[in-house]
Amino acid sequence: MTKRGMEVKVKHLALKAVPRWDQLRSLGELRVLSQASYISLVTVPVLASVWPAVRNVLRDLGAEFTDLPLTLAVAFFGAVGAVIGQTIYQASAPANLRNFSRMEHTAFRIRDFQLNPTNENLQVFRRNVMRRFESFDHGFRRILEARIARAEAAFTEGNSQLSSDQMTDAVRAYAEVHYDIGARTAPLPRATCALAYSVTLMSIIFIFCRQCYIVAQEAGLLNMAS
């Protein structure tokens, strides 16, 4: 394999490894996560600033711990990751991905085409999709080659027979390609967004496991197991 071929293959694998915008959408559109993150960003620093006074009170009451609870610290850094991820998602993800799921986007394109179901309308949509597709490098295009081939086959059949149903099938195929192209744009912001959300998810898993451990310990379940 040539050096150029190796570079294309590595880029192809790297692009496939980075989560797509539609995969990040479930977290980006999760309002509960955003609201909880903003609450943590405000309350935890405030609590940390007054913690010396709280610690003195807890010592007077005979409490054993003197540091800020680890769960609160982890929740704060998880909230930081969520806010960073949310900011990148809102700023970098294409609007059609933020507003629509894949099925909703495809249905919207089909409804739009059916308002004026002509061959010219289909060709305009096809040109827009292919122009975006061809603007990417070879490593990116390899990912969508199969989808493009199916769309082109549907277009050729619909164009030759001028069947409304077959042209609708072509619009559906191109709409899916159009959505996939948007889902794979901006790989660096996508990777950064995914990393930020990973910090949040790991924080949630840590807090959940720690709370389960505390409950099991206080209930005496750990002693029973031993």
Short mmCIF file of the C-alpha atoms (twelve columns), coordinates in Angstrom:
data_MODEL
# 
_entry.id   MODEL 
# 
loop_
_atom_site.group_PDB 
_atom_site.id 
_atom_site.type_symbol 
_atom_site.label_atom_id 
_atom_site.label_alt_id 
_atom_site.label_comp_id 
_atom_site.label_asym_id 
_atom_site.label_seq_id 
_atom_site.Cartn_x 
_atom_site.Cartn_y 
_atom_site.Cartn_z 
_atom_site.pdbx_PDB_model_num 
ATOM 1   C CA . MET A 1   0.000   0.000   0.000   1 
ATOM 2   C CA . THR A 2   1.317   3.448   -0.940  1 
ATOM 3   C CA . LYS A 3   1.842   6.216   1.567   1 
ATOM 4   C CA . ARG A 4   -1.110  8.106   0.081   1 
ATOM 5   C CA . GLY A 5   -3.299  5.026   0.327   1 
ATOM 6   C CA . MET A 6   -2.286  4.512   3.949   1 
ATOM 7   C CA . GLU A 7   -3.107  8.140   4.781   1 
ATOM 8   C CA . VAL A 8   -6.553  7.794   3.182   1 
ATOM 9   C CA . LYS A 9   -7.221  4.565   5.102   1 
ATOM 10  C CA . VAL A 10  -6.148  6.093   8.429   1 
ATOM 11  C CA . LYS A 11  -8.318  9.161   7.807   1 
ATOM 12  C CA . HIS A 12  -11.212 6.899   6.839   1 
ATOM 13  C CA . LEU A 13  -10.904 4.914   10.089  1 
ATOM 14  C CA . ALA A 14  -10.519 8.116   12.139  1 
ATOM 15  C CA . LEU A 15  -13.658 9.640   10.604  1 
ATOM 16  C CA . LYS A 16  -15.631 6.483   11.343  1 
ATOM 17  C CA . ALA A 17  -14.395 6.418   14.954  1 
ATOM 18  C CA . VAL A 18  -15.584 9.956   15.757  1 
ATOM 19  C CA . PRO A 19  -19.265 9.950   16.830  1 
ATOM 20  C CA . ARG A 20  -21.585 11.591  14.324  1 
ATOM 21  C CA . TRP A 21  -23.740 14.620  15.121  1 
ATOM 22  C CA . ASP A 22  -26.882 12.492  14.986  1 
ATOM 23  C CA . GLN A 23  -25.350 10.188  17.626  1 
ATOM 24  C CA . LEU A 24  -24.534 13.182  19.829  1 
ATOM 25  C CA . ARG A 25  -27.997 14.641  19.268  1 
ATOM 26  C CA . SER A 26  -29.619 12.535  22.003  1 
ATOM 27  C CA . LEU A 27  -27.376 14.239  24.576  1 
ATOM 28  C CA . GLY A 28  -27.364 17.644  22.910  1 
ATOM 29  C CA . GLU A 29  -31.167 17.829  22.932  1 
ATOM 30  C CA . LEU A 30  -31.545 16.442  26.474  1 
ATOM 31  C CA . ARG A 31  -32.852 19.457  28.387  1 
ATOM 32  C CA . VAL A 32  -32.799 17.695  31.762  1 
ATOM 33  C CA . LEU A 33  -29.043 17.203  31.467  1 
ATOM 34  C CA . SER A 34  -28.505 20.851  30.566  1 
ATOM 35  C CA . GLN A 35  -30.656 22.140  33.430  1 
ATOM 36  C CA . ALA A 36  -28.997 19.847  35.984  1 
ATOM 37  C CA . SER A 37  -25.563 20.907  34.715  1 
ATOM 38  C CA . TYR A 38  -26.278 24.633  35.089  1 
ATOM 39  C CA . ILE A 39  -27.643 24.051  38.595  1 
ATOM 40  C CA . SER A 40  -24.472 22.148  39.554  1 
ATOM 41  C CA . LEU A 41  -22.235 24.844  38.041  1 
ATOM 42  C CA . VAL A 42  -23.864 27.404  40.339  1 
ATOM 43  C CA . THR A 43  -24.497 25.488  43.548  1 
ATOM 44  C CA . VAL A 44  -21.267 23.502  43.890  1 
ATOM 45  C CA . PRO A 45  -18.890 26.531  43.698  1 
ATOM 46  C CA . VAL A 46  -21.135 28.423  46.133  1 
ATOM 47  C CA . LEU A 47  -21.072 25.468  48.515  1 
ATOM 48  C CA . ALA A 48  -17.293 25.160  48.101  1 
ATOM 49  C CA . SER A 49  -16.832 28.839  48.983  1 
ATOM 50  C CA . VAL A 50  -18.735 28.454  52.273  1 
ATOM 51  C CA . TRP A 51  -17.391 24.978  52.990  1 
ATOM 52  C CA . PRO A 52  -14.807 26.105  55.611  1 
ATOM 53  C CA . ALA A 53  -17.648 27.399  57.789  1 
ATOM 54  C CA . VAL A 54  -19.731 24.292  57.110  1 
ATOM 55  C CA . ARG A 55  -16.730 22.118  57.967  1 
ATOM 56  C CA . ASN A 56  -16.348 23.798  61.370  1 
ATOM 57  C CA . VAL A 57  -20.013 23.158  62.119  1 
ATOM 58  C CA . LEU A 58  -19.678 19.529  61.051  1 
ATOM 59  C CA . ARG A 59  -16.609 19.111  63.261  1 
ATOM 60  C CA . ASP A 60  -18.535 20.495  66.213  1 
ATOM 61  C CA . LEU A 61  -21.222 17.922  65.509  1 
ATOM 62  C CA . GLY A 62  -18.625 15.158  65.476  1 
ATOM 63  C CA . ALA A 63  -18.665 14.463  61.749  1 
ATOM 64  C CA . GLU A 64  -15.687 12.465  60.511  1 
ATOM 65  C CA . PHE A 65  -15.235 13.985  57.052  1 
ATOM 66  C CA . THR A 66  -13.818 17.462  56.575  1 
ATOM 67  C CA . ASP A 67  -13.419 17.749  52.812  1 
ATOM 68  C CA . LEU A 68  -16.024 18.692  50.249  1 
ATOM 69  C CA . PRO A 69  -17.875 15.470  49.378  1 
ATOM 70  C CA . LEU A 70  -16.326 13.718  46.385  1 
ATOM 71  C CA . THR A 71  -19.732 13.246  44.781  1 
ATOM 72  C CA . LEU A 72  -20.253 17.015  44.583  1 
ATOM 73  C CA . ALA A 73  -16.822 17.569  43.066  1 
ATOM 74  C CA . VAL A 74  -17.406 14.878  40.438  1 
ATOM 75  C CA . ALA A 75  -20.867 16.314  39.706  1 
ATOM 76  C CA . PHE A 76  -19.318 19.748  39.138  1 
ATOM 77  C CA . PHE A 77  -16.744 18.508  36.614  1 
ATOM 78  C CA . GLY A 78  -19.424 16.405  34.930  1 
ATOM 79  C CA . ALA A 79  -21.518 19.564  34.619  1 
ATOM 80  C CA . VAL A 80  -18.558 21.410  33.084  1 
ATOM 81  C CA . GLY A 81  -18.270 18.660  30.473  1 
ATOM 82  C CA . ALA A 82  -22.005 18.808  29.726  1 
ATOM 83  C CA . VAL A 83  -21.986 22.601  29.282  1 
ATOM 84  C CA . ILE A 84  -18.923 22.471  27.007  1 
ATOM 85  C CA . GLY A 85  -20.495 19.669  24.962  1 
ATOM 86  C CA . GLN A 86  -23.814 21.495  24.736  1 
ATOM 87  C CA . THR A 87  -22.118 24.728  23.629  1 
ATOM 88  C CA . ILE A 88  -20.124 22.973  20.897  1 
ATOM 89  C CA . TYR A 89  -23.193 21.034  19.766  1 
ATOM 90  C CA . GLN A 90  -25.361 24.139  19.452  1 
ATOM 91  C CA . ALA A 91  -22.609 26.100  17.686  1 
ATOM 92  C CA . SER A 92  -21.305 23.428  15.287  1 
ATOM 93  C CA . ALA A 93  -24.024 20.861  14.547  1 
ATOM 94  C CA . PRO A 94  -25.992 21.593  11.345  1 
ATOM 95  C CA . ALA A 95  -29.416 23.117  11.958  1 
ATOM 96  C CA . ASN A 96  -31.293 20.307  10.205  1 
ATOM 97  C CA . LEU A 97  -29.719 17.761  12.580  1 
ATOM 98  C CA . ARG A 98  -30.526 19.852  15.640  1 
ATOM 99  C CA . ASN A 99  -34.125 20.328  14.521  1 
ATOM 100 C CA . PHE A 100 -34.903 16.919  13.026  1 
ATOM 101 C CA . SER A 101 -34.171 13.260  13.548  1 
ATOM 102 C CA . ARG A 102 -33.209 11.215  10.471  1 
ATOM 103 C CA . MET A 103 -36.809 10.049  9.920   1 
ATOM 104 C CA . GLU A 104 -38.227 13.542  10.454  1 
ATOM 105 C CA . HIS A 105 -35.719 15.055  8.022   1 
ATOM 106 C CA . THR A 106 -36.487 12.457  5.350   1 
ATOM 107 C CA . ALA A 107 -40.250 12.926  5.791   1 
ATOM 108 C CA . PHE A 108 -39.842 16.714  5.548   1 
ATOM 109 C CA . ARG A 109 -37.889 16.429  2.283   1 
ATOM 110 C CA . ILE A 110 -40.454 14.060  0.805   1 
ATOM 111 C CA . ARG A 111 -43.358 16.360  1.762   1 
ATOM 112 C CA . ASP A 112 -41.492 19.300  0.262   1 
ATOM 113 C CA . PHE A 113 -40.940 17.387  -2.987  1 
ATOM 114 C CA . GLN A 114 -44.557 16.197  -3.170  1 
ATOM 115 C CA . LEU A 115 -45.747 19.813  -3.208  1 
ATOM 116 C CA . ASN A 116 -44.066 20.065  -6.629  1 
ATOM 117 C CA . PRO A 117 -43.266 16.500  -7.761  1 
ATOM 118 C CA . THR A 118 -41.370 17.282  -10.948 1 
ATOM 119 C CA . ASN A 119 -38.195 15.928  -12.450 1 
ATOM 120 C CA . GLU A 120 -36.653 19.422  -12.318 1 
ATOM 121 C CA . ASN A 121 -37.280 19.666  -8.569  1 
ATOM 122 C CA . LEU A 122 -35.630 16.289  -8.037  1 
ATOM 123 C CA . GLN A 123 -32.604 17.307  -10.117 1 
ATOM 124 C CA . VAL A 124 -32.147 20.527  -8.118  1 
ATOM 125 C CA . PHE A 125 -32.145 18.581  -4.849  1 
ATOM 126 C CA . ARG A 126 -29.763 15.997  -6.336  1 
ATOM 127 C CA . ARG A 127 -27.318 18.694  -7.465  1 
ATOM 128 C CA . ASN A 128 -27.299 20.282  -4.012  1 
ATOM 129 C CA . VAL A 129 -26.592 16.944  -2.337  1 
ATOM 130 C CA . MET A 130 -23.886 15.929  -4.831  1 
ATOM 131 C CA . ARG A 131 -22.212 19.346  -4.582  1 
ATOM 132 C CA . ARG A 132 -21.868 18.916  -0.815  1 
ATOM 133 C CA . PHE A 133 -20.748 15.308  -1.219  1 
ATOM 134 C CA . GLU A 134 -18.035 16.169  -3.741  1 
ATOM 135 C CA . SER A 135 -16.710 19.027  -1.601  1 
ATOM 136 C CA . PHE A 136 -15.322 16.520  0.918   1 
ATOM 137 C CA . ASP A 137 -12.051 14.645  0.538   1 
ATOM 138 C CA . HIS A 138 -11.773 11.055  -0.632  1 
ATOM 139 C CA . GLY A 139 -11.544 9.613   2.875   1 
ATOM 140 C CA . PHE A 140 -14.924 11.099  3.761   1 
ATOM 141 C CA . ARG A 141 -16.591 10.162  0.472   1 
ATOM 142 C CA . ARG A 142 -15.653 6.511   0.902   1 
ATOM 143 C CA . ILE A 143 -17.926 6.317   3.947   1 
ATOM 144 C CA . LEU A 144 -21.011 7.292   1.927   1 
ATOM 145 C CA . GLU A 145 -20.197 5.647   -1.413  1 
ATOM 146 C CA . ALA A 146 -22.786 2.879   -0.966  1 
ATOM 147 C CA . ARG A 147 -25.565 5.325   -0.048  1 
ATOM 148 C CA . ILE A 148 -24.682 7.584   -2.968  1 
ATOM 149 C CA . ALA A 149 -24.756 4.590   -5.323  1 
ATOM 150 C CA . ARG A 150 -28.265 3.633   -4.135  1 
ATOM 151 C CA . ALA A 151 -29.455 7.233   -4.487  1 
ATOM 152 C CA . GLU A 152 -28.008 7.518   -7.989  1 
ATOM 153 C CA . ALA A 153 -29.657 4.229   -9.006  1 
ATOM 154 C CA . ALA A 154 -33.028 5.443   -7.697  1 
ATOM 155 C CA . PHE A 155 -32.539 8.765   -9.510  1 
ATOM 156 C CA . THR A 156 -31.693 7.045   -12.802 1 
ATOM 157 C CA . GLU A 157 -34.769 4.816   -12.582 1 
ATOM 158 C CA . GLY A 158 -37.085 7.655   -11.595 1 
ATOM 159 C CA . ASN A 159 -35.604 9.967   -14.235 1 
ATOM 160 C CA . SER A 160 -36.017 7.449   -17.021 1 
ATOM 161 C CA . GLN A 161 -39.576 6.374   -16.181 1 
ATOM 162 C CA . LEU A 162 -40.823 9.689   -14.764 1 
ATOM 163 C CA . SER A 163 -42.761 7.792   -12.109 1 
ATOM 164 C CA . SER A 164 -43.863 9.866   -9.126  1 
ATOM 165 C CA . ASP A 165 -43.340 6.952   -6.730  1 
ATOM 166 C CA . GLN A 166 -39.858 6.211   -8.078  1 
ATOM 167 C CA . MET A 167 -38.887 9.878   -7.940  1 
ATOM 168 C CA . THR A 168 -40.098 9.933   -4.314  1 
ATOM 169 C CA . ASP A 169 -37.846 6.937   -3.629  1 
ATOM 170 C CA . ALA A 170 -34.941 8.903   -5.107  1 
ATOM 171 C CA . VAL A 171 -35.765 11.912  -2.908  1 
ATOM 172 C CA . ARG A 172 -35.832 9.599   0.127   1 
ATOM 173 C CA . ALA A 173 -32.405 8.183   -0.790  1 
ATOM 174 C CA . TYR A 174 -30.872 11.626  -1.364  1 
ATOM 175 C CA . ALA A 175 -32.461 12.956  1.854   1 
ATOM 176 C CA . GLU A 176 -30.742 10.187  3.824   1 
ATOM 177 C CA . VAL A 177 -27.415 11.015  2.152   1 
ATOM 178 C CA . HIS A 178 -27.980 14.714  2.851   1 
ATOM 179 C CA . TYR A 179 -28.565 13.931  6.528   1 
ATOM 180 C CA . ASP A 180 -25.498 11.678  6.691   1 
ATOM 181 C CA . ILE A 181 -23.321 14.363  5.127   1 
ATOM 182 C CA . GLY A 182 -24.423 16.862  7.761   1 
ATOM 183 C CA . ALA A 183 -23.886 14.272  10.501  1 
ATOM 184 C CA . ARG A 184 -20.228 13.911  9.494   1 
ATOM 185 C CA . THR A 185 -19.282 17.566  9.095   1 
ATOM 186 C CA . ALA A 186 -16.819 19.360  11.419  1 
ATOM 187 C CA . PRO A 187 -14.882 16.305  12.726  1 
ATOM 188 C CA . LEU A 188 -12.776 18.297  15.220  1 
ATOM 189 C CA . PRO A 189 -15.769 19.940  16.983  1 
ATOM 190 C CA . ARG A 190 -17.503 16.550  16.929  1 
ATOM 191 C CA . ALA A 191 -14.539 14.880  18.610  1 
ATOM 192 C CA . THR A 192 -14.299 17.663  21.209  1 
ATOM 193 C CA . CYS A 193 -18.038 17.502  21.873  1 
ATOM 194 C CA . ALA A 194 -17.882 13.715  22.275  1 
ATOM 195 C CA . LEU A 195 -14.949 14.016  24.686  1 
ATOM 196 C CA . ALA A 196 -16.803 16.579  26.797  1 
ATOM 197 C CA . TYR A 197 -19.916 14.415  26.951  1 
ATOM 198 C CA . SER A 198 -17.725 11.407  27.836  1 
ATOM 199 C CA . VAL A 199 -16.552 13.266  30.945  1 
ATOM 200 C CA . THR A 200 -20.198 13.860  31.861  1 
ATOM 201 C CA . LEU A 201 -21.216 10.243  31.307  1 
ATOM 202 C CA . MET A 202 -18.267 8.920   33.306  1 
ATOM 203 C CA . SER A 203 -19.183 11.315  36.125  1 
ATOM 204 C CA . ILE A 204 -22.782 10.057  36.131  1 
ATOM 205 C CA . ILE A 205 -21.614 6.427   36.180  1 
ATOM 206 C CA . PHE A 206 -19.167 7.155   39.005  1 
ATOM 207 C CA . ILE A 207 -21.802 8.926   41.121  1 
ATOM 208 C CA . PHE A 208 -24.331 6.155   40.503  1 
ATOM 209 C CA . CYS A 209 -21.870 3.409   41.459  1 
ATOM 210 C CA . ARG A 210 -20.675 5.307   44.510  1 
ATOM 211 C CA . GLN A 211 -24.211 5.898   45.757  1 
ATOM 212 C CA . CYS A 212 -25.055 2.241   45.219  1 
ATOM 213 C CA . TYR A 213 -21.968 1.300   47.233  1 
ATOM 214 C CA . ILE A 214 -22.922 3.654   50.081  1 
ATOM 215 C CA . VAL A 215 -26.480 2.306   50.210  1 
ATOM 216 C CA . ALA A 216 -25.255 -1.294  50.160  1 
ATOM 217 C CA . GLN A 217 -22.710 -0.525  52.866  1 
ATOM 218 C CA . GLU A 218 -25.211 1.201   55.155  1 
ATOM 219 C CA . ALA A 219 -27.733 -1.605  54.636  1 
ATOM 220 C CA . GLY A 220 -25.166 -4.167  55.658  1 
ATOM 221 C CA . LEU A 221 -25.309 -5.948  52.332  1 
ATOM 222 C CA . LEU A 222 -21.538 -5.894  51.939  1 
ATOM 223 C CA . ASN A 223 -21.080 -7.636  55.286  1 
ATOM 224 C CA . MET A 224 -23.572 -10.301 54.256  1 
ATOM 225 C CA . ALA A 225 -21.708 -10.907 51.019  1 
ATOM 226 C CA . SER A 226 -18.408 -11.302 52.856  1 
# 
